[in-house]
Structure formats: C-alpha cells, structure tokens
Amino acid sequence: MIRVLPDTPWSGPSTRGLELSPDEWRLDPGRYREFVEAAIGIRLTDEPTASDCYRIGNRLEALVEERRRRGEWTPDLVEAFPDVESLAEIVGLARFFRRCHECRLEEA
C-alpha cells in the first residue's frame, strides 16, 4: 500500500483500490499498475519516489485535460482502461499522486 497524509477532506468517491480516511489515504499499487502503464507509460512500483509520484500525477492530469479538450472525456473512455470504473476515479488517482509527491518531499 502507498500511504499519504490527506491534504483536505476527500470529496470524490471512494474506489476499490483507494481507501480514504480522515487520517490517511491508501492506494493499492497493484490495482492500478496496468492502468498507469497503459494510460501514461510509467511503471508504478510499490514504493514510488517523490519524482515518480510527480510524473504520474502530472501525466494523469494531462491525460484528463487532453481528453476533455478533444471531447473524449466521456464514460466510454473508461472502457479503454478496464482497471478503472469511472472518470472520477481517474481524477482521484491524479489527486492522490499529486499529494503523494508533496508527502514524499516533506519526508525528505
């Protein structure tokens, strides 16, 4: 599990691979490994570095923005990525990895 401290209360939906509590957010990297690699070309490890978290979060945010700009941000997009169940889950992953980056920097 990848664990980070929350930055603010989570307002999005909880998902199978992302456990949310007021004290800690936990992500099962195995649940999203194939999605991350297929969607953005980065191999997700069990213990990503601050740099890894930054690149993953940044590229997921870019994926969201690019698909929105091209009019492809529709529920059909999820069918291309069987490891995710909703568009909100993709946005949530980007948020998690952005926070992961911040937490890793604070630990250093």
PDB file as gemmi writes it, atoms N, CA and C in Angstrom:
CRYST1    1.000    1.000    1.000  90.00  90.00  90.00 P 1                      
ATOM      1  N   MET A   1       0.837  -1.190   0.000  1.00  0.00           N  
ATOM      2  CA  MET A   1       0.000   0.000   0.000  1.00  0.00           C  
ATOM      3  C   MET A   1       0.877   1.247   0.000  1.00  0.00           C  
ATOM      4  N   ILE A   2       0.471   2.211  -0.771  1.00  0.00           N  
ATOM      5  CA  ILE A   2       1.105   3.526  -0.746  1.00  0.00           C  
ATOM      6  C   ILE A   2       0.252   4.376   0.191  1.00  0.00           C  
ATOM      7  N   ARG A   3       0.880   4.968   1.203  1.00  0.00           N  
ATOM      8  CA  ARG A   3       0.146   5.739   2.196  1.00  0.00           C  
ATOM      9  C   ARG A   3       0.573   7.198   2.138  1.00  0.00           C  
ATOM     10  N   VAL A   4      -0.410   8.102   2.213  1.00  0.00           N  
ATOM     11  CA  VAL A   4      -0.121   9.531   2.286  1.00  0.00           C  
ATOM     12  C   VAL A   4      -1.069  10.170   3.294  1.00  0.00           C  
ATOM     13  N   LEU A   5      -0.634  11.304   3.822  1.00  0.00           N  
ATOM     14  CA  LEU A   5      -1.496  12.075   4.700  1.00  0.00           C  
ATOM     15  C   LEU A   5      -2.421  12.912   3.834  1.00  0.00           C  
ATOM     16  N   PRO A   6      -3.687  13.039   4.200  1.00  0.00           N  
ATOM     17  CA  PRO A   6      -4.608  13.836   3.388  1.00  0.00           C  
ATOM     18  C   PRO A   6      -4.250  15.317   3.441  1.00  0.00           C  
ATOM     19  N   ASP A   7      -4.536  16.019   2.362  1.00  0.00           N  
ATOM     20  CA  ASP A   7      -4.326  17.468   2.351  1.00  0.00           C  
ATOM     21  C   ASP A   7      -5.607  18.184   2.762  1.00  0.00           C  
ATOM     22  N   THR A   8      -6.707  17.708   2.265  1.00  0.00           N  
ATOM     23  CA  THR A   8      -8.025  18.255   2.585  1.00  0.00           C  
ATOM     24  C   THR A   8      -9.003  17.086   2.603  1.00  0.00           C  
ATOM     25  N   PRO A   9     -10.191  17.287   3.126  1.00  0.00           N  
ATOM     26  CA  PRO A   9     -11.163  16.180   3.062  1.00  0.00           C  
ATOM     27  C   PRO A   9     -11.422  15.768   1.618  1.00  0.00           C  
ATOM     28  N   TRP A  10     -11.581  14.478   1.401  1.00  0.00           N  
ATOM     29  CA  TRP A  10     -11.823  13.946   0.057  1.00  0.00           C  
ATOM     30  C   TRP A  10     -13.295  14.109  -0.260  1.00  0.00           C  
ATOM     31  N   SER A  11     -13.591  14.724  -1.362  1.00  0.00           N  
ATOM     32  CA  SER A  11     -14.991  14.919  -1.738  1.00  0.00           C  
ATOM     33  C   SER A  11     -15.430  13.971  -2.846  1.00  0.00           C  
ATOM     34  N   GLY A  12     -14.490  13.246  -3.409  1.00  0.00           N  
ATOM     35  CA  GLY A  12     -14.813  12.336  -4.502  1.00  0.00           C  
ATOM     36  C   GLY A  12     -15.207  10.968  -3.995  1.00  0.00           C  
ATOM     37  N   PRO A  13     -15.590  10.100  -4.902  1.00  0.00           N  
ATOM     38  CA  PRO A  13     -15.997   8.761  -4.500  1.00  0.00           C  
ATOM     39  C   PRO A  13     -14.800   7.902  -4.096  1.00  0.00           C  
ATOM     40  N   SER A  14     -15.033   6.993  -3.189  1.00  0.00           N  
ATOM     41  CA  SER A  14     -14.018   6.019  -2.834  1.00  0.00           C  
ATOM     42  C   SER A  14     -14.063   4.919  -3.896  1.00  0.00           C  
ATOM     43  N   THR A  15     -12.938   4.270  -4.130  1.00  0.00           N  
ATOM     44  CA  THR A  15     -12.871   3.230  -5.148  1.00  0.00           C  
ATOM     45  C   THR A  15     -12.241   1.977  -4.551  1.00  0.00           C  
ATOM     46  N   ARG A  16     -12.264   0.898  -5.295  1.00  0.00           N  
ATOM     47  CA  ARG A  16     -11.748  -0.374  -4.783  1.00  0.00           C  
ATOM     48  C   ARG A  16     -10.271  -0.320  -4.412  1.00  0.00           C  
ATOM     49  N   GLY A  17      -9.464   0.381  -5.138  1.00  0.00           N  
ATOM     50  CA  GLY A  17      -8.027   0.411  -4.874  1.00  0.00           C  
ATOM     51  C   GLY A  17      -7.561   1.591  -4.065  1.00  0.00           C  
ATOM     52  N   LEU A  18      -8.492   2.454  -3.663  1.00  0.00           N  
ATOM     53  CA  LEU A  18      -8.149   3.674  -2.941  1.00  0.00           C  
ATOM     54  C   LEU A  18      -8.996   3.750  -1.679  1.00  0.00           C  
ATOM     55  N   GLU A  19      -8.346   3.620  -0.526  1.00  0.00           N  
ATOM     56  CA  GLU A  19      -9.036   3.669   0.757  1.00  0.00           C  
ATOM     57  C   GLU A  19      -8.818   5.043   1.378  1.00  0.00           C  
ATOM     58  N   LEU A  20      -9.913   5.662   1.775  1.00  0.00           N  
ATOM     59  CA  LEU A  20      -9.844   7.026   2.286  1.00  0.00           C  
ATOM     60  C   LEU A  20     -10.307   7.074   3.733  1.00  0.00           C  
ATOM     61  N   SER A  21      -9.540   7.740   4.562  1.00  0.00           N  
ATOM     62  CA  SER A  21      -9.964   8.006   5.927  1.00  0.00           C  
ATOM     63  C   SER A  21      -9.505   9.423   6.257  1.00  0.00           C  
ATOM     64  N   PRO A  22     -10.024  10.002   7.321  1.00  0.00           N  
ATOM     65  CA  PRO A  22      -9.593  11.363   7.665  1.00  0.00           C  
ATOM     66  C   PRO A  22      -8.099  11.460   7.986  1.00  0.00           C  
ATOM     67  N   ASP A  23      -7.500  10.344   8.418  1.00  0.00           N  
ATOM     68  CA  ASP A  23      -6.100  10.368   8.834  1.00  0.00           C  
ATOM     69  C   ASP A  23      -5.108   9.930   7.774  1.00  0.00           C  
ATOM     70  N   GLU A  24      -5.583   9.178   6.777  1.00  0.00           N  
ATOM     71  CA  GLU A  24      -4.655   8.604   5.810  1.00  0.00           C  
ATOM     72  C   GLU A  24      -5.397   8.188   4.543  1.00  0.00           C  
ATOM     73  N   TRP A  25      -4.730   8.376   3.396  1.00  0.00           N  
ATOM     74  CA  TRP A  25      -5.215   7.828   2.136  1.00  0.00           C  
ATOM     75  C   TRP A  25      -4.276   6.687   1.771  1.00  0.00           C  
ATOM     76  N   ARG A  26      -4.843   5.557   1.351  1.00  0.00           N  
ATOM     77  CA  ARG A  26      -4.050   4.392   0.983  1.00  0.00           C  
ATOM     78  C   ARG A  26      -4.436   3.942  -0.424  1.00  0.00           C  
ATOM     79  N   LEU A  27      -3.410   3.637  -1.200  1.00  0.00           N  
ATOM     80  CA  LEU A  27      -3.637   3.190  -2.567  1.00  0.00           C  
ATOM     81  C   LEU A  27      -2.943   1.858  -2.775  1.00  0.00           C  
ATOM     82  N   ASP A  28      -3.657   0.914  -3.351  1.00  0.00           N  
ATOM     83  CA  ASP A  28      -3.100  -0.385  -3.702  1.00  0.00           C  
ATOM     84  C   ASP A  28      -2.466  -0.253  -5.087  1.00  0.00           C  
ATOM     85  N   PRO A  29      -1.131  -0.206  -5.175  1.00  0.00           N  
ATOM     86  CA  PRO A  29      -0.498  -0.007  -6.485  1.00  0.00           C  
ATOM     87  C   PRO A  29      -0.780  -1.149  -7.455  1.00  0.00           C  
ATOM     88  N   GLY A  30      -0.960  -2.352  -6.941  1.00  0.00           N  
ATOM     89  CA  GLY A  30      -1.255  -3.485  -7.818  1.00  0.00           C  
ATOM     90  C   GLY A  30      -2.563  -3.312  -8.560  1.00  0.00           C  
ATOM     91  N   ARG A  31      -3.503  -2.661  -7.940  1.00  0.00           N  
ATOM     92  CA  ARG A  31      -4.820  -2.423  -8.542  1.00  0.00           C  
ATOM     93  C   ARG A  31      -4.724  -1.506  -9.766  1.00  0.00           C  
ATOM     94  N   TYR A  32      -3.772  -0.586  -9.748  1.00  0.00           N  
ATOM     95  CA  TYR A  32      -3.680   0.419 -10.810  1.00  0.00           C  
ATOM     96  C   TYR A  32      -2.435   0.304 -11.677  1.00  0.00           C  
ATOM     97  N   ARG A  33      -1.607  -0.681 -11.430  1.00  0.00           N  
ATOM     98  CA  ARG A  33      -0.334  -0.801 -12.164  1.00  0.00           C  
ATOM     99  C   ARG A  33      -0.547  -0.848 -13.680  1.00  0.00           C  
ATOM    100  N   GLU A  34      -1.449  -1.704 -14.136  1.00  0.00           N  
ATOM    101  CA  GLU A  34      -1.687  -1.826 -15.580  1.00  0.00           C  
ATOM    102  C   GLU A  34      -2.314  -0.558 -16.155  1.00  0.00           C  
ATOM    103  N   PHE A  35      -3.237   0.048 -15.419  1.00  0.00           N  
ATOM    104  CA  PHE A  35      -3.856   1.289 -15.896  1.00  0.00           C  
ATOM    105  C   PHE A  35      -2.812   2.377 -16.081  1.00  0.00           C  
ATOM    106  N   VAL A  36      -1.985   2.599 -15.070  1.00  0.00           N  
ATOM    107  CA  VAL A  36      -0.984   3.665 -15.141  1.00  0.00           C  
ATOM    108  C   VAL A  36      -0.036   3.420 -16.313  1.00  0.00           C  
ATOM    109  N   GLU A  37       0.409   2.207 -16.471  1.00  0.00           N  
ATOM    110  CA  GLU A  37       1.335   1.920 -17.565  1.00  0.00           C  
ATOM    111  C   GLU A  37       0.662   2.099 -18.937  1.00  0.00           C  
ATOM    112  N   ALA A  38      -0.563   1.621 -19.074  1.00  0.00           N  
ATOM    113  CA  ALA A  38      -1.266   1.744 -20.361  1.00  0.00           C  
ATOM    114  C   ALA A  38      -1.649   3.189 -20.664  1.00  0.00           C  
ATOM    115  N   ALA A  39      -2.080   3.922 -19.657  1.00  0.00           N  
ATOM    116  CA  ALA A  39      -2.582   5.282 -19.879  1.00  0.00           C  
ATOM    117  C   ALA A  39      -1.475   6.303 -20.071  1.00  0.00           C  
ATOM    118  N   ILE A  40      -0.374   6.161 -19.307  1.00  0.00           N  
ATOM    119  CA  ILE A  40       0.649   7.210 -19.356  1.00  0.00           C  
ATOM    120  C   ILE A  40       2.067   6.693 -19.547  1.00  0.00           C  
ATOM    121  N   GLY A  41       2.233   5.382 -19.644  1.00  0.00           N  
ATOM    122  CA  GLY A  41       3.541   4.826 -19.963  1.00  0.00           C  
ATOM    123  C   GLY A  41       4.551   4.799 -18.835  1.00  0.00           C  
ATOM    124  N   ILE A  42       4.102   4.830 -17.594  1.00  0.00           N  
ATOM    125  CA  ILE A  42       5.007   4.770 -16.447  1.00  0.00           C  
ATOM    126  C   ILE A  42       4.701   3.506 -15.655  1.00  0.00           C  
ATOM    127  N   ARG A  43       5.743   2.799 -15.261  1.00  0.00           N  
ATOM    128  CA  ARG A  43       5.580   1.584 -14.452  1.00  0.00           C  
ATOM    129  C   ARG A  43       5.443   1.996 -12.989  1.00  0.00           C  
ATOM    130  N   LEU A  44       4.307   1.730 -12.386  1.00  0.00           N  
ATOM    131  CA  LEU A  44       4.033   2.056 -10.988  1.00  0.00           C  
ATOM    132  C   LEU A  44       4.649   0.987 -10.094  1.00  0.00           C  
ATOM    133  N   THR A  45       5.513   1.403  -9.176  1.00  0.00           N  
ATOM    134  CA  THR A  45       6.139   0.480  -8.236  1.00  0.00           C  
ATOM    135  C   THR A  45       5.390   0.507  -6.908  1.00  0.00           C  
ATOM    136  N   ASP A  46       5.758  -0.405  -6.024  1.00  0.00           N  
ATOM    137  CA  ASP A  46       5.127  -0.463  -4.706  1.00  0.00           C  
ATOM    138  C   ASP A  46       5.547   0.700  -3.812  1.00  0.00           C  
ATOM    139  N   GLU A  47       6.711   1.264  -4.051  1.00  0.00           N  
ATOM    140  CA  GLU A  47       7.218   2.395  -3.262  1.00  0.00           C  
ATOM    141  C   GLU A  47       7.720   3.501  -4.191  1.00  0.00           C  
ATOM    142  N   PRO A  48       6.812   4.256  -4.786  1.00  0.00           N  
ATOM    143  CA  PRO A  48       7.257   5.308  -5.711  1.00  0.00           C  
ATOM    144  C   PRO A  48       7.974   6.436  -4.983  1.00  0.00           C  
ATOM    145  N   THR A  49       8.944   7.017  -5.657  1.00  0.00           N  
ATOM    146  CA  THR A  49       9.667   8.169  -5.123  1.00  0.00           C  
ATOM    147  C   THR A  49       8.827   9.428  -5.322  1.00  0.00           C  
ATOM    148  N   ALA A  50       9.286  10.532  -4.765  1.00  0.00           N  
ATOM    149  CA  ALA A  50       8.610  11.811  -4.981  1.00  0.00           C  
ATOM    150  C   ALA A  50       8.549  12.133  -6.464  1.00  0.00           C  
ATOM    151  N   SER A  51       9.644  11.870  -7.168  1.00  0.00           N  
ATOM    152  CA  SER A  51       9.693  12.121  -8.604  1.00  0.00           C  
ATOM    153  C   SER A  51       8.692  11.246  -9.355  1.00  0.00           C  
ATOM    154  N   ASP A  52       8.603   9.971  -8.980  1.00  0.00           N  
ATOM    155  CA  ASP A  52       7.635   9.067  -9.605  1.00  0.00           C  
ATOM    156  C   ASP A  52       6.210   9.585  -9.407  1.00  0.00           C  
ATOM    157  N   CYS A  53       5.899   9.957  -8.170  1.00  0.00           N  
ATOM    158  CA  CYS A  53       4.555  10.442  -7.862  1.00  0.00           C  
ATOM    159  C   CYS A  53       4.241  11.705  -8.655  1.00  0.00           C  
ATOM    160  N   TYR A  54       5.223  12.592  -8.762  1.00  0.00           N  
ATOM    161  CA  TYR A  54       5.031  13.828  -9.519  1.00  0.00           C  
ATOM    162  C   TYR A  54       4.732  13.525 -10.981  1.00  0.00           C  
ATOM    163  N   ARG A  55       5.538  12.665 -11.591  1.00  0.00           N  
ATOM    164  CA  ARG A  55       5.348  12.346 -13.009  1.00  0.00           C  
ATOM    165  C   ARG A  55       4.010  11.657 -13.250  1.00  0.00           C  
ATOM    166  N   ILE A  56       3.646  10.720 -12.382  1.00  0.00           N  
ATOM    167  CA  ILE A  56       2.377  10.022 -12.557  1.00  0.00           C  
ATOM    168  C   ILE A  56       1.214  10.987 -12.409  1.00  0.00           C  
ATOM    169  N   GLY A  57       1.207  11.778 -11.331  1.00  0.00           N  
ATOM    170  CA  GLY A  57       0.122  12.742 -11.125  1.00  0.00           C  
ATOM    171  C   GLY A  57       0.032  13.755 -12.251  1.00  0.00           C  
ATOM    172  N   ASN A  58       1.178  14.253 -12.681  1.00  0.00           N  
ATOM    173  CA  ASN A  58       1.221  15.252 -13.740  1.00  0.00           C  
ATOM    174  C   ASN A  58       0.697  14.681 -15.056  1.00  0.00           C  
ATOM    175  N   ARG A  59       1.115  13.485 -15.387  1.00  0.00           N  
ATOM    176  CA  ARG A  59       0.679  12.880 -16.651  1.00  0.00           C  
ATOM    177  C   ARG A  59      -0.793  12.469 -16.610  1.00  0.00           C  
ATOM    178  N   LEU A  60      -1.280  12.049 -15.448  1.00  0.00           N  
ATOM    179  CA  LEU A  60      -2.713  11.753 -15.348  1.00  0.00           C  
ATOM    180  C   LEU A  60      -3.532  13.025 -15.512  1.00  0.00           C  
ATOM    181  N   GLU A  61      -3.076  14.117 -14.899  1.00  0.00           N  
ATOM    182  CA  GLU A  61      -3.775  15.397 -15.072  1.00  0.00           C  
ATOM    183  C   GLU A  61      -3.754  15.827 -16.532  1.00  0.00           C  
ATOM    184  N   ALA A  62      -2.622  15.619 -17.210  1.00  0.00           N  
ATOM    185  CA  ALA A  62      -2.520  15.960 -18.627  1.00  0.00           C  
ATOM    186  C   ALA A  62      -3.463  15.090 -19.462  1.00  0.00           C  
ATOM    187  N   LEU A  63      -3.566  13.806 -19.115  1.00  0.00           N  
ATOM    188  CA  LEU A  63      -4.490  12.908 -19.814  1.00  0.00           C  
ATOM    189  C   LEU A  63      -5.918  13.427 -19.692  1.00  0.00           C  
ATOM    190  N   VAL A  64      -6.304  13.797 -18.486  1.00  0.00           N  
ATOM    191  CA  VAL A  64      -7.659  14.323 -18.258  1.00  0.00           C  
ATOM    192  C   VAL A  64      -7.895  15.571 -19.107  1.00  0.00           C  
ATOM    193  N   GLU A  65      -6.979  16.513 -19.039  1.00  0.00           N  
ATOM    194  CA  GLU A  65      -7.148  17.774 -19.776  1.00  0.00           C  
ATOM    195  C   GLU A  65      -7.158  17.557 -21.290  1.00  0.00           C  
ATOM    196  N   GLU A  66      -6.279  16.703 -21.771  1.00  0.00           N  
ATOM    197  CA  GLU A  66      -6.229  16.429 -23.212  1.00  0.00           C  
ATOM    198  C   GLU A  66      -7.527  15.787 -23.692  1.00  0.00           C  
ATOM    199  N   ARG A  67      -8.013  14.814 -22.965  1.00  0.00           N  
ATOM    200  CA  ARG A  67      -9.251  14.139 -23.362  1.00  0.00           C  
ATOM    201  C   ARG A  67     -10.446  15.083 -23.275  1.00  0.00           C  
ATOM    202  N   ARG A  68     -10.456  15.958 -22.306  1.00  0.00           N  
ATOM    203  CA  ARG A  68     -11.540  16.958 -22.216  1.00  0.00           C  
ATOM    204  C   ARG A  68     -11.495  17.904 -23.411  1.00  0.00           C  
ATOM    205  N   ARG A  69     -10.311  18.366 -23.719  1.00  0.00           N  
ATOM    206  CA  ARG A  69     -10.136  19.313 -24.822  1.00  0.00           C  
ATOM    207  C   ARG A  69     -10.566  18.693 -26.151  1.00  0.00           C  
ATOM    208  N   ARG A  70     -10.304  17.404 -26.332  1.00  0.00           N  
ATOM    209  CA  ARG A  70     -10.659  16.732 -27.581  1.00  0.00           C  
ATOM    210  C   ARG A  70     -12.088  16.184 -27.577  1.00  0.00           C  
ATOM    211  N   GLY A  71     -12.832  16.440 -26.486  1.00  0.00           N  
ATOM    212  CA  GLY A  71     -14.206  15.959 -26.399  1.00  0.00           C  
ATOM    213  C   GLY A  71     -14.311  14.466 -26.145  1.00  0.00           C  
ATOM    214  N   GLU A  72     -13.250  13.860 -25.625  1.00  0.00           N  
ATOM    215  CA  GLU A  72     -13.220  12.426 -25.376  1.00  0.00           C  
ATOM    216  C   GLU A  72     -13.405  12.081 -23.903  1.00  0.00           C  
ATOM    217  N   TRP A  73     -13.704  13.061 -23.073  1.00  0.00           N  
ATOM    218  CA  TRP A  73     -13.890  12.819 -21.642  1.00  0.00           C  
ATOM    219  C   TRP A  73     -15.333  12.393 -21.406  1.00  0.00           C  
ATOM    220  N   THR A  74     -15.605  11.159 -21.803  1.00  0.00           N  
ATOM    221  CA  THR A  74     -16.935  10.581 -21.683  1.00  0.00           C  
ATOM    222  C   THR A  74     -16.823   9.229 -20.994  1.00  0.00           C  
ATOM    223  N   PRO A  75     -17.912   8.692 -20.474  1.00  0.00           N  
ATOM    224  CA  PRO A  75     -17.852   7.382 -19.821  1.00  0.00           C  
ATOM    225  C   PRO A  75     -17.286   6.280 -20.718  1.00  0.00           C  
ATOM    226  N   ASP A  76     -17.373   6.436 -22.020  1.00  0.00           N  
ATOM    227  CA  ASP A  76     -16.798   5.442 -22.940  1.00  0.00           C  
ATOM    228  C   ASP A  76     -15.285   5.309 -22.767  1.00  0.00           C  
ATOM    229  N   LEU A  77     -14.633   6.368 -22.316  1.00  0.00           N  
ATOM    230  CA  LEU A  77     -13.186   6.338 -22.128  1.00  0.00           C  
ATOM    231  C   LEU A  77     -12.787   5.251 -21.129  1.00  0.00           C  
ATOM    232  N   VAL A  78     -13.598   5.051 -20.121  1.00  0.00           N  
ATOM    233  CA  VAL A  78     -13.299   4.055 -19.090  1.00  0.00           C  
ATOM    234  C   VAL A  78     -13.220   2.653 -19.696  1.00  0.00           C  
ATOM    235  N   GLU A  79     -13.968   2.404 -20.737  1.00  0.00           N  
ATOM    236  CA  GLU A  79     -13.938   1.089 -21.377  1.00  0.00           C  
ATOM    237  C   GLU A  79     -12.564   0.775 -21.968  1.00  0.00           C  
ATOM    238  N   ALA A  80     -11.798   1.797 -22.307  1.00  0.00           N  
ATOM    239  CA  ALA A  80     -10.449   1.595 -22.840  1.00  0.00           C  
ATOM    240  C   ALA A  80      -9.473   1.175 -21.741  1.00  0.00           C  
ATOM    241  N   PHE A  81      -9.845   1.415 -20.493  1.00  0.00           N  
ATOM    242  CA  PHE A  81      -8.991   1.113 -19.349  1.00  0.00           C  
ATOM    243  C   PHE A  81      -9.775   0.264 -18.349  1.00  0.00           C  
ATOM    244  N   PRO A  82      -9.735  -1.048 -18.469  1.00  0.00           N  
ATOM    245  CA  PRO A  82     -10.576  -1.898 -17.619  1.00  0.00           C  
ATOM    246  C   PRO A  82     -10.256  -1.845 -16.132  1.00  0.00           C  
ATOM    247  N   ASP A  83      -9.106  -1.305 -15.735  1.00  0.00           N  
ATOM    248  CA  ASP A  83      -8.767  -1.252 -14.312  1.00  0.00           C  
ATOM    249  C   ASP A  83      -9.415  -0.094 -13.572  1.00  0.00           C  
ATOM    250  N   VAL A  84     -10.063   0.802 -14.292  1.00  0.00           N  
ATOM    251  CA  VAL A  84     -10.776   1.900 -13.645  1.00  0.00           C  
ATOM    252  C   VAL A  84     -12.255   1.798 -13.982  1.00  0.00           C  
ATOM    253  N   GLU A  85     -13.078   2.277 -13.057  1.00  0.00           N  
ATOM    254  CA  GLU A  85     -14.517   2.138 -13.229  1.00  0.00           C  
ATOM    255  C   GLU A  85     -15.228   3.440 -13.572  1.00  0.00           C  
ATOM    256  N   SER A  86     -14.538   4.579 -13.412  1.00  0.00           N  
ATOM    257  CA  SER A  86     -15.210   5.848 -13.681  1.00  0.00           C  
ATOM    258  C   SER A  86     -14.191   6.930 -14.007  1.00  0.00           C  
ATOM    259  N   LEU A  87     -14.686   7.991 -14.599  1.00  0.00           N  
ATOM    260  CA  LEU A  87     -13.840   9.146 -14.869  1.00  0.00           C  
ATOM    261  C   LEU A  87     -13.385   9.773 -13.561  1.00  0.00           C  
ATOM    262  N   ALA A  88     -14.269   9.779 -12.566  1.00  0.00           N  
ATOM    263  CA  ALA A  88     -13.923  10.341 -11.258  1.00  0.00           C  
ATOM    264  C   ALA A  88     -12.760   9.585 -10.626  1.00  0.00           C  
ATOM    265  N   GLU A  89     -12.675   8.297 -10.878  1.00  0.00           N  
ATOM    266  CA  GLU A  89     -11.575   7.502 -10.342  1.00  0.00           C  
ATOM    267  C   GLU A  89     -10.244   7.957 -10.940  1.00  0.00           C  
ATOM    268  N   ILE A  90     -10.228   8.274 -12.217  1.00  0.00           N  
ATOM    269  CA  ILE A  90      -9.010   8.758 -12.863  1.00  0.00           C  
ATOM    270  C   ILE A  90      -8.597  10.095 -12.256  1.00  0.00           C  
ATOM    271  N   VAL A  91      -9.548  10.988 -12.062  1.00  0.00           N  
ATOM    272  CA  VAL A  91      -9.267  12.282 -11.438  1.00  0.00           C  
ATOM    273  C   VAL A  91      -8.766  12.070 -10.006  1.00  0.00           C  
ATOM    274  N   GLY A  92      -9.382  11.134  -9.292  1.00  0.00           N  
ATOM    275  CA  GLY A  92      -8.954  10.835  -7.929  1.00  0.00           C  
ATOM    276  C   GLY A  92      -7.527  10.306  -7.873  1.00  0.00           C  
ATOM    277  N   LEU A  93      -7.153   9.480  -8.829  1.00  0.00           N  
ATOM    278  CA  LEU A  93      -5.782   8.973  -8.883  1.00  0.00           C  
ATOM    279  C   LEU A  93      -4.787  10.109  -9.110  1.00  0.00           C  
ATOM    280  N   ALA A  94      -5.131  11.034  -9.990  1.00  0.00           N  
ATOM    281  CA  ALA A  94      -4.252  12.184 -10.224  1.00  0.00           C  
ATOM    282  C   ALA A  94      -4.076  12.970  -8.927  1.00  0.00           C  
ATOM    283  N   ARG A  95      -5.151  13.168  -8.201  1.00  0.00           N  
ATOM    284  CA  ARG A  95      -5.091  13.898  -6.932  1.00  0.00           C  
ATOM    285  C   ARG A  95      -4.243  13.134  -5.917  1.00  0.00           C  
ATOM    286  N   PHE A  96      -4.446  11.824  -5.826  1.00  0.00           N  
ATOM    287  CA  PHE A  96      -3.666  11.021  -4.893  1.00  0.00           C  
ATOM    288  C   PHE A  96      -2.172  11.159  -5.186  1.00  0.00           C  
ATOM    289  N   PHE A  97      -1.777  11.044  -6.445  1.00  0.00           N  
ATOM    290  CA  PHE A  97      -0.360  11.096  -6.778  1.00  0.00           C  
ATOM    291  C   PHE A  97       0.219  12.501  -6.616  1.00  0.00           C  
ATOM    292  N   ARG A  98      -0.577  13.527  -6.806  1.00  0.00           N  
ATOM    293  CA  ARG A  98      -0.111  14.887  -6.525  1.00  0.00           C  
ATOM    294  C   ARG A  98       0.216  14.997  -5.034  1.00  0.00           C  
ATOM    295  N   ARG A  99      -0.685  14.464  -4.200  1.00  0.00           N  
ATOM    296  CA  ARG A  99      -0.463  14.506  -2.752  1.00  0.00           C  
ATOM    297  C   ARG A  99       0.700  13.594  -2.357  1.00  0.00           C  
ATOM    298  N   CYS A 100       0.846  12.469  -3.006  1.00  0.00           N  
ATOM    299  CA  CYS A 100       1.966  11.559  -2.756  1.00  0.00           C  
ATOM    300  C   CYS A 100       3.287  12.300  -2.973  1.00  0.00           C  
ATOM    301  N   HIS A 101       3.368  13.066  -4.033  1.00  0.00           N  
ATOM    302  CA  HIS A 101       4.574  13.842  -4.320  1.00  0.00           C  
ATOM    303  C   HIS A 101       4.868  14.802  -3.179  1.00  0.00           C  
ATOM    304  N   GLU A 102       3.861  15.534  -2.737  1.00  0.00           N  
ATOM    305  CA  GLU A 102       4.048  16.504  -1.650  1.00  0.00           C  
ATOM    306  C   GLU A 102       4.500  15.818  -0.369  1.00  0.00           C  
ATOM    307  N   CYS A 103       3.884  14.688  -0.043  1.00  0.00           N  
ATOM    308  CA  CYS A 103       4.255  13.958   1.175  1.00  0.00           C  
ATOM    309  C   CYS A 103       5.680  13.429   1.103  1.00  0.00           C  
ATOM    310  N   ARG A 104       6.079  12.918  -0.044  1.00  0.00           N  
ATOM    311  CA  ARG A 104       7.429  12.392  -0.196  1.00  0.00           C  
ATOM    312  C   ARG A 104       8.468  13.510  -0.033  1.00  0.00           C  
ATOM    313  N   LEU A 105       8.138  14.708  -0.528  1.00  0.00           N  
ATOM    314  CA  LEU A 105       9.061  15.845  -0.370  1.00  0.00           C  
ATOM    315  C   LEU A 105       9.162  16.251   1.100  1.00  0.00           C  
ATOM    316  N   GLU A 106       8.036  16.220   1.811  1.00  0.00           N  
ATOM    317  CA  GLU A 106       8.025  16.579   3.223  1.00  0.00           C  
ATOM    318  C   GLU A 106       8.845  15.585   4.052  1.00  0.00           C  
ATOM    319  N   GLU A 107       8.855  14.323   3.632  1.00  0.00           N  
ATOM    320  CA  GLU A 107       9.614  13.287   4.347  1.00  0.00           C  
ATOM    321  C   GLU A 107      11.115  13.424   4.160  1.00  0.00           C  
ATOM    322  N   ALA A 108      11.505  14.022   3.040  1.00  0.00           N  
ATOM    323  CA  ALA A 108      12.946  14.115   2.716  1.00  0.00           C  
ATOM    324  C   ALA A 108      13.668  15.147   3.547  1.00  0.00           C  
TER     325      ALA A 108                                                      
END                                                                             
